[in-house]
Amino acid sequence: MAVNAKRLELIVLLIELGADPYTRSLVLNYLVLDDLKGLLVTPRDIVCLRGAEVLSVFVDTLRRNGHELEVVRDTIENVVEVFWPTTGKDTGPDRGLD
């Protein structure tokens, strides 16, 4: 929710306190694209939609706290993706409420 609301100081605090960036939560109706509503998403899924400043704070804070990740920009479709090594953790299905 902090990522979706663009609350930079809260993003930093949560990551520094050990929040799991792999955890999925159900997207509700708060300032999200219609095609994401009802899906289970991670903060990474939302951060790329919230602009360069949010992405930068999220990525920099994760790296400072020991997370390995890579940011890739598709220049053809102008899309940014964040990739990190797999965790081996089963986070369940991608779909939430159908």
C-alpha positions in Angstrom: 0.0 0.0 0.0 2.9 2.4 0.7 4.2 1.9 -2.8 0.8 2.4 -4.4 0.3 5.6 -2.3 3.8 6.9 -3.3 4.7 7.2 0.4 8.5 7.3 0.0 9.4 7.6 3.7 7.1 4.7 4.5 8.6 2.6 1.7 12.0 3.1 3.2 10.9 2.5 6.8 9.1 -0.8 5.9 12.0 -2.2 4.0 14.5 -1.2 6.7 12.2 -2.9 9.3 12.3 -6.1 7.2 9.1 -6.0 5.2 9.1 -8.9 2.7 9.0 -7.4 -0.8 7.9 -10.8 -2.2 4.7 -10.9 -0.2 1.5 -10.6 -2.3 -1.5 -8.7 -1.4 -4.9 -8.2 -3.0 -5.4 -5.1 -5.0 -8.4 -3.1 -4.0 -10.0 -0.1 -5.6 -7.5 2.5 -4.2 -5.8 4.3 -7.2 -5.0 1.3 -9.3 -5.5 0.3 -12.9 -8.7 -1.6 -13.6 -6.8 -4.6 -15.0 -5.0 -5.0 -11.6 -8.1 -5.0 -9.4 -8.7 -8.4 -7.8 -5.2 -9.6 -8.5 -2.6 -10.7 -5.9 0.5 -8.5 -6.5 3.8 -7.7 -4.9 5.1 -4.2 -4.3 7.4 -4.7 -7.3 4.3 -5.2 -9.5 3.0 -1.8 -8.5 6.3 0.2 -8.2 6.9 0.2 -11.9 3.6 1.9 -12.4 4.2 4.7 -9.9 7.0 6.6 -11.6 10.7 7.1 -11.5 11.0 8.5 -8.0 9.1 5.7 -6.4 11.0 3.1 -8.4 14.3 4.7 -7.4 13.6 4.9 -3.7 12.2 1.3 -3.7 15.2 -0.2 -5.6 17.9 1.9 -3.7 16.4 0.9 -0.4 16.2 -2.8 -1.2 19.8 -2.8 -2.4 21.0 -1.0 0.7 19.3 -3.7 2.7 21.0 -6.6 1.0 18.5 -7.5 -1.8 19.9 -8.4 -5.2 17.9 -7.0 -8.1 18.1 -5.7 -11.6 16.1 -3.0 -13.2 15.5 -3.4 -17.0 13.8 -0.9 -19.3 12.3 -2.1 -22.5 12.9 0.9 -24.8 10.6 -0.4 -27.5 7.5 -0.6 -25.3 8.8 1.9 -22.7 8.2 -0.5 -19.8 10.3 -0.9 -16.7 10.7 -4.3 -15.0 12.4 -5.2 -11.7 14.0 -8.7 -11.6 15.5 -10.6 -8.7 16.7 -14.1 -8.1 14.0 -16.6 -7.3 13.4 -17.2 -3.6 12.2 -20.8 -3.8 9.2 -19.6 -1.9 5.7 -20.5 -3.2 3.8 -17.3 -3.3 0.6 -18.9 -4.6 -1.4 -18.2 -7.8 -1.3 -14.8 -9.5 -5.0 -14.4 -9.5 -7.0 -13.2 -6.6 -10.7 -12.9 -6.8 -12.3 -14.2 -9.9 
